[in-house]
Amino acid sequence: MSEERSFKGKIRREFAFVTGNFAIMLTSWFFMDFFNELPTTYYPLYIKALGGTASSIGLIQAAANLSQAFSQIPGGYLADKYGRKWLIFSMTAVAGFARVLYVFAPNWEWILLGSIITGFTMIYLPAMNALVADSVPSEKRGMAFSLINLIMSVSTTPSPLLAGFLYLRMGLIPSMRLSYGLVVIAFLGSALIRSRLTETLEDPKPVNFREIVSSYPQSLKESVTVWEKVPKTAFILFLVDVVMSFAIQMFMPIFVLYIIEDLLITEIQLSWIMASLFITMIIFAIPGGKLIDIIGKKKPIIFSYILWGIAIPLFVYGDFWRLILSMTMIGVLQVMMGSAANALTADLVPKEHRGKVNGSRGFWGMLTASIGAIMGGWIYDNVDHQLPFWLQYLFIIPIFFTVIFLVKEPDIK
């Protein structure tokens, strides 16, 4: 009995940081991500059914990235001046309403418009990242970001399977319209949950929308000068993030098309392949986060790039089981890379600069991602279907050595 009490006590102590703002964010993510992932499985097929092409998919993604990019810098500035809470819950609601365009879209151009609005609502991302960093002790940040991945993975694991069921019962377009309708409801519900957040910025200024508009040039300037106020390693991580945003977006918009059109995987098999990604993230999230807190953040990032290099040929020459293996590796590297990089950035950046740093990362990352998305779609339509995947090595190899030799971890007690 004492052993059982000791075990339960250890678990309670391990997760004692899951309270307040962090618990509210985890709860809202659970509902949002389950429904938001539902239409993702067949999204490229939906665009093609509405008259689009691979280039159209790349253009939509690029437009969303650009819209998000130009919202990130003011988002970071606003988060550090006016506070985190109001941005997070209000923009979550607007993001829900924007999905209405996806529900009733008669052609792919409606999706383009919806993606632009949705991208702008991501102005709250710097505030969200800053609020999480503010609300979690430094020695628990690896675990915290892995727990975020876990909640997202738990909630999204059934989504591809449910998407496959709806596809079989209703067909592509009706099932996608229903899925996006559920996304609208989930986002509006999550906005209500997030209205219960507690502000973490000390002495936030009253919101002044006229000043917000006029402050854009100043916030743009601060997105550059803020890197002079943080350690060099934070800037190197920023450069790595920007380059990888470009690389990832070269294949992300078209990888489902490649699986269906080139590898001849069926739509139902696709749902199982996508589910394997989330199952892996569920299994690895907690031990991965604990490992990051024990061995540090740098080693998991390096290991992630090794896995990425191995996963590419498995994907390009994939059958059903090779794709499962590739997605399993991607699941592991997403947990390790995402949790470790976010935790390391939080360790390096003081609270008063976190909004601006996250805004700057988002702006430049989305800007390069837009170029990558357009380029990947164009290459797929006009040059070669495999080339966007093989080009990943041009970026993985130099970044791998950059992290090894230039990234330094701070001493965190």
CORHU-V496016 format. One record per residue. N is the residue number from 1. RES is the residue in three letters. PHI is phi in degrees with one decimal (none if undefined). Layout:
n->N res->RES phi->PHI
n->N res->RES phi->PHI
This chain:
n->1 res->MET phi->none
n->2 res->SER phi->-65.5
n->3 res->GLU phi->-62.6
n->4 res->GLU phi->-63.0
n->5 res->ARG phi->-64.3
n->6 res->SER phi->-64.4
n->7 res->PHE phi->-64.3
n->8 res->LYS phi->-63.5
n->9 res->GLY phi->-64.3
n->10 res->LYS phi->-64.7
n->11 res->ILE phi->-62.5
n->12 res->ARG phi->-62.2
n->13 res->ARG phi->-67.4
n->14 res->GLU phi->-62.6
n->15 res->PHE phi->-112.1
n->16 res->ALA phi->-65.4
n->17 res->PHE phi->-76.1
n->18 res->VAL phi->-82.4
n->19 res->THR phi->-154.7
n->20 res->GLY phi->57.0
n->21 res->ASN phi->-57.2
n->22 res->PHE phi->-64.9
n->23 res->ALA phi->-65.5
n->24 res->ILE phi->-64.0
n->25 res->MET phi->-64.6
n->26 res->LEU phi->-61.9
n->27 res->THR phi->-62.9
n->28 res->SER phi->-67.2
n->29 res->TRP phi->-61.4
n->30 res->PHE phi->-57.1
n->31 res->PHE phi->-74.2
n->32 res->MET phi->-62.1
n->33 res->ASP phi->-73.0
n->34 res->PHE phi->-58.7
n->35 res->PHE phi->-78.8
n->36 res->ASN phi->-66.3
n->37 res->GLU phi->-79.3
n->38 res->LEU phi->-55.6
n->39 res->PRO phi->-82.4
n->40 res->THR phi->-67.2
n->41 res->THR phi->-56.0
n->42 res->TYR phi->-110.7
n->43 res->TYR phi->-55.2
n->44 res->PRO phi->-61.4
n->45 res->LEU phi->-68.8
n->46 res->TYR phi->-63.6
n->47 res->ILE phi->-62.2
n->48 res->LYS phi->-65.4
n->49 res->ALA phi->-66.6
n->50 res->LEU phi->-90.8
n->51 res->GLY phi->100.1
n->52 res->GLY phi->-90.5
n->53 res->THR phi->-130.7
n->54 res->ALA phi->-60.8
n->55 res->SER phi->-65.0
n->56 res->SER phi->-63.0
n->57 res->ILE phi->-61.5
n->58 res->GLY phi->-63.2
n->59 res->LEU phi->-65.5
n->60 res->ILE phi->-60.5
n->61 res->GLN phi->-64.4
n->62 res->ALA phi->-64.3
n->63 res->ALA phi->-63.4
n->64 res->ALA phi->-63.1
n->65 res->ASN phi->-64.7
n->66 res->LEU phi->-64.5
n->67 res->SER phi->-59.6
n->68 res->GLN phi->-67.0
n->69 res->ALA phi->-58.5
n->70 res->PHE phi->-75.1
n->71 res->SER phi->-95.2
n->72 res->GLN phi->-72.2
n->73 res->ILE phi->-67.6
n->74 res->PRO phi->-63.3
n->75 res->GLY phi->-60.6
n->76 res->GLY phi->-66.8
n->77 res->TYR phi->-62.9
n->78 res->LEU phi->-65.8
n->79 res->ALA phi->-62.1
n->80 res->ASP phi->-86.1
n->81 res->LYS phi->-109.9
n->82 res->TYR phi->-104.7
n->83 res->GLY phi->107.8
n->84 res->ARG phi->-94.3
n->85 res->LYS phi->-59.8
n->86 res->TRP phi->-62.8
n->87 res->LEU phi->-65.1
n->88 res->ILE phi->-65.5
n->89 res->PHE phi->-77.1
n->90 res->SER phi->-71.5
n->91 res->MET phi->-73.2
n->92 res->THR phi->-62.0
n->93 res->ALA phi->-66.0
n->94 res->VAL phi->-63.7
n->95 res->ALA phi->-61.6
n->96 res->GLY phi->-65.5
n->97 res->PHE phi->-62.9
n->98 res->ALA phi->-62.9
n->99 res->ARG phi->-69.0
n->100 res->VAL phi->-59.6
n->101 res->LEU phi->-62.5
n->102 res->TYR phi->-69.8
n->103 res->VAL phi->-66.4
n->104 res->PHE phi->-105.7
n->105 res->ALA phi->-57.8
n->106 res->PRO phi->-85.2
n->107 res->ASN phi->-151.9
n->108 res->TRP phi->-69.5
n->109 res->GLU phi->-65.2
n->110 res->TRP phi->-65.0
n->111 res->ILE phi->-64.8
n->112 res->LEU phi->-59.3
n->113 res->LEU phi->-62.9
n->114 res->GLY phi->-60.7
n->115 res->SER phi->-67.8
n->116 res->ILE phi->-66.7
n->117 res->ILE phi->-64.3
n->118 res->THR phi->-60.6
n->119 res->GLY phi->-60.4
n->120 res->PHE phi->-65.4
n->121 res->THR phi->-64.0
n->122 res->MET phi->-72.4
n->123 res->ILE phi->-57.3
n->124 res->TYR phi->-84.3
n->125 res->LEU phi->-59.8
n->126 res->PRO phi->-59.5
n->127 res->ALA phi->-65.6
n->128 res->MET phi->-64.3
n->129 res->ASN phi->-62.6
n->130 res->ALA phi->-66.4
n->131 res->LEU phi->-63.7
n->132 res->VAL phi->-64.3
n->133 res->ALA phi->-62.6
n->134 res->ASP phi->-66.1
n->135 res->SER phi->-95.6
n->136 res->VAL phi->-122.9
n->137 res->PRO phi->-60.8
n->138 res->SER phi->-59.0
n->139 res->GLU phi->-75.5
n->140 res->LYS phi->-115.6
n->141 res->ARG phi->-70.3
n->142 res->GLY phi->-60.4
n->143 res->MET phi->-63.8
n->144 res->ALA phi->-63.2
n->145 res->PHE phi->-69.5
n->146 res->SER phi->-69.8
n->147 res->LEU phi->-66.1
n->148 res->ILE phi->-60.3
n->149 res->ASN phi->-60.4
n->150 res->LEU phi->-63.5
n->151 res->ILE phi->-61.1
n->152 res->MET phi->-63.4
n->153 res->SER phi->-72.1
n->154 res->VAL phi->-60.2
n->155 res->SER phi->-70.8
n->156 res->THR phi->-94.0
n->157 res->THR phi->-55.6
n->158 res->PRO phi->-74.3
n->159 res->SER phi->-59.7
n->160 res->PRO phi->-61.8
n->161 res->LEU phi->-68.4
n->162 res->LEU phi->-66.1
n->163 res->ALA phi->-61.2
n->164 res->GLY phi->-64.4
n->165 res->PHE phi->-62.8
n->166 res->LEU phi->-64.4
n->167 res->TYR phi->-61.7
n->168 res->LEU phi->-66.2
n->169 res->ARG phi->-81.0
n->170 res->MET phi->-117.9
n->171 res->GLY phi->92.9
n->172 res->LEU phi->-64.8
n->173 res->ILE phi->-65.8
n->174 res->PRO phi->-60.5
n->175 res->SER phi->-67.9
n->176 res->MET phi->-69.2
n->177 res->ARG phi->-65.4
n->178 res->LEU phi->-62.9
n->179 res->SER phi->-60.2
n->180 res->TYR phi->-68.2
n->181 res->GLY phi->-62.2
n->182 res->LEU phi->-67.2
n->183 res->VAL phi->-62.9
n->184 res->VAL phi->-56.5
n->185 res->ILE phi->-62.0
n->186 res->ALA phi->-64.1
n->187 res->PHE phi->-67.4
n->188 res->LEU phi->-65.4
n->189 res->GLY phi->-64.1
n->190 res->SER phi->-68.0
n->191 res->ALA phi->-61.9
n->192 res->LEU phi->-63.0
n->193 res->ILE phi->-61.4
n->194 res->ARG phi->-72.9
n->195 res->SER phi->-66.3
n->196 res->ARG phi->-90.5
n->197 res->LEU phi->-63.2
n->198 res->THR phi->-105.1
n->199 res->GLU phi->-63.8
n->200 res->THR phi->-107.2
n->201 res->LEU phi->-79.1
n->202 res->GLU phi->-73.7
n->203 res->ASP phi->53.9
n->204 res->PRO phi->-67.3
n->205 res->LYS phi->-77.7
n->206 res->PRO phi->-62.4
n->207 res->VAL phi->-66.7
n->208 res->ASN phi->-127.7
n->209 res->PHE phi->-66.9
n->210 res->ARG phi->-65.2
n->211 res->GLU phi->-67.7
n->212 res->ILE phi->-59.6
n->213 res->VAL phi->-66.3
n->214 res->SER phi->-72.5
n->215 res->SER phi->-86.6
n->216 res->TYR phi->-58.1
n->217 res->PRO phi->-58.5
n->218 res->GLN phi->-65.8
n->219 res->SER phi->-67.0
n->220 res->LEU phi->-64.0
n->221 res->LYS phi->-63.7
n->222 res->GLU phi->-70.0
n->223 res->SER phi->-67.8
n->224 res->VAL phi->-94.3
n->225 res->THR phi->-71.0
n->226 res->VAL phi->-62.3
n->227 res->TRP phi->-72.3
n->228 res->GLU phi->-79.7
n->229 res->LYS phi->-104.1
n->230 res->VAL phi->-123.8
n->231 res->PRO phi->-61.0
n->232 res->LYS phi->-58.4
n->233 res->THR phi->-61.2
n->234 res->ALA phi->-62.3
n->235 res->PHE phi->-69.3
n->236 res->ILE phi->-64.4
n->237 res->LEU phi->-61.4
n->238 res->PHE phi->-61.7
n->239 res->LEU phi->-63.4
n->240 res->VAL phi->-60.7
n->241 res->ASP phi->-61.6
n->242 res->VAL phi->-64.0
n->243 res->VAL phi->-65.2
n->244 res->MET phi->-69.6
n->245 res->SER phi->-61.4
n->246 res->PHE phi->-63.3
n->247 res->ALA phi->-63.2
n->248 res->ILE phi->-63.9
n->249 res->GLN phi->-73.0
n->250 res->MET phi->-65.7
n->251 res->PHE phi->-115.1
n->252 res->MET phi->-57.9
n->253 res->PRO phi->-68.2
n->254 res->ILE phi->-117.9
n->255 res->PHE phi->-68.8
n->256 res->VAL phi->-67.4
n->257 res->LEU phi->-60.0
n->258 res->TYR phi->-63.1
n->259 res->ILE phi->-62.1
n->260 res->ILE phi->-77.2
n->261 res->GLU phi->-84.5
n->262 res->ASP phi->-101.0
n->263 res->LEU phi->-91.5
n->264 res->LEU phi->58.4
n->265 res->ILE phi->-79.8
n->266 res->THR phi->-75.2
n->267 res->GLU phi->-61.4
n->268 res->ILE phi->-72.8
n->269 res->GLN phi->-60.0
n->270 res->LEU phi->-59.1
n->271 res->SER phi->-62.5
n->272 res->TRP phi->-70.4
n->273 res->ILE phi->-62.3
n->274 res->MET phi->-66.8
n->275 res->ALA phi->-63.5
n->276 res->SER phi->-62.6
n->277 res->LEU phi->-61.0
n->278 res->PHE phi->-72.7
n->279 res->ILE phi->-61.8
n->280 res->THR phi->-60.8
n->281 res->MET phi->-66.0
n->282 res->ILE phi->-63.9
n->283 res->ILE phi->-63.6
n->284 res->PHE phi->-96.1
n->285 res->ALA phi->-60.4
n->286 res->ILE phi->-68.4
n->287 res->PRO phi->-63.0
n->288 res->GLY phi->-65.2
n->289 res->GLY phi->-64.6
n->290 res->LYS phi->-64.5
n->291 res->LEU phi->-61.8
n->292 res->ILE phi->-62.3
n->293 res->ASP phi->-68.4
n->294 res->ILE phi->-87.5
n->295 res->ILE phi->-95.0
n->296 res->GLY phi->101.7
n->297 res->LYS phi->-95.0
n->298 res->LYS phi->-69.0
n->299 res->LYS phi->-61.1
n->300 res->PRO phi->-61.9
n->301 res->ILE phi->-64.5
n->302 res->ILE phi->-61.2
n->303 res->PHE phi->-60.2
n->304 res->SER phi->-62.7
n->305 res->TYR phi->-68.9
n->306 res->ILE phi->-64.2
n->307 res->LEU phi->-60.3
n->308 res->TRP phi->-59.8
n->309 res->GLY phi->-61.8
n->310 res->ILE phi->-74.6
n->311 res->ALA phi->-70.5
n->312 res->ILE phi->-61.6
n->313 res->PRO phi->-64.9
n->314 res->LEU phi->-60.7
n->315 res->PHE phi->-74.6
n->316 res->VAL phi->-60.0
n->317 res->TYR phi->-105.0
n->318 res->GLY phi->-76.7
n->319 res->ASP phi->-112.9
n->320 res->PHE phi->-56.9
n->321 res->TRP phi->-76.6
n->322 res->ARG phi->-66.5
n->323 res->LEU phi->-67.4
n->324 res->ILE phi->-59.9
n->325 res->LEU phi->-63.7
n->326 res->SER phi->-61.4
n->327 res->MET phi->-66.8
n->328 res->THR phi->-62.7
n->329 res->MET phi->-62.6
n->330 res->ILE phi->-64.0
n->331 res->GLY phi->-61.3
n->332 res->VAL phi->-63.3
n->333 res->LEU phi->-69.0
n->334 res->GLN phi->-64.8
n->335 res->VAL phi->-63.9
n->336 res->MET phi->-67.4
n->337 res->MET phi->-68.4
n->338 res->GLY phi->-63.8
n->339 res->SER phi->-66.3
n->340 res->ALA phi->-67.1
n->341 res->ALA phi->-66.2
n->342 res->ASN phi->-66.5
n->343 res->ALA phi->-65.8
n->344 res->LEU phi->-66.4
n->345 res->THR phi->-62.8
n->346 res->ALA phi->-62.6
n->347 res->ASP phi->-64.6
n->348 res->LEU phi->-84.8
n->349 res->VAL phi->-101.7
n->350 res->PRO phi->-64.3
n->351 res->LYS phi->-54.0
n->352 res->GLU phi->-69.7
n->353 res->HIS phi->-112.5
n->354 res->ARG phi->-64.9
n->355 res->GLY phi->-62.1
n->356 res->LYS phi->-66.4
n->357 res->VAL phi->-63.4
n->358 res->ASN phi->-65.0
n->359 res->GLY phi->-65.3
n->360 res->SER phi->-65.0
n->361 res->ARG phi->-59.0
n->362 res->GLY phi->-65.1
n->363 res->PHE phi->-62.3
n->364 res->TRP phi->-71.2
n->365 res->GLY phi->-65.0
n->366 res->MET phi->-68.8
n->367 res->LEU phi->-62.4
n->368 res->THR phi->-71.4
n->369 res->ALA phi->-63.3
n->370 res->SER phi->-60.9
n->371 res->ILE phi->-64.1
n->372 res->GLY phi->-61.9
n->373 res->ALA phi->-64.6
n->374 res->ILE phi->-64.6
n->375 res->MET phi->-64.0
n->376 res->GLY phi->-62.9
n->377 res->GLY phi->-63.6
n->378 res->TRP phi->-66.8
n->379 res->ILE phi->-61.3
n->380 res->TYR phi->-62.2
n->381 res->ASP phi->-77.2
n->382 res->ASN phi->-118.4
n->383 res->VAL phi->-119.0
n->384 res->ASP phi->-159.9
n->385 res->HIS phi->-72.6
n->386 res->GLN phi->-88.7
n->387 res->LEU phi->-56.9
n->388 res->PRO phi->-57.9
n->389 res->PHE phi->-80.8
n->390 res->TRP phi->-66.6
n->391 res->LEU phi->-66.1
n->392 res->GLN phi->-58.9
n->393 res->TYR phi->-65.1
n->394 res->LEU phi->-63.3
n->395 res->PHE phi->-104.1
n->396 res->ILE phi->-63.1
n->397 res->ILE phi->-63.8
n->398 res->PRO phi->-64.5
n->399 res->ILE phi->-69.0
n->400 res->PHE phi->-54.8
n->401 res->PHE phi->-74.7
n->402 res->THR phi->-61.2
n->403 res->VAL phi->-64.6
n->404 res->ILE phi->-60.0
n->405 res->PHE phi->-96.4
n->406 res->LEU phi->-115.0
n->407 res->VAL phi->-83.1
n->408 res->LYS phi->-118.4
n->409 res->GLU phi->-88.0
n->410 res->PRO phi->-78.0
n->411 res->ASP phi->-83.9
n->412 res->ILE phi->-111.9
n->413 res->LYS phi->-93.7
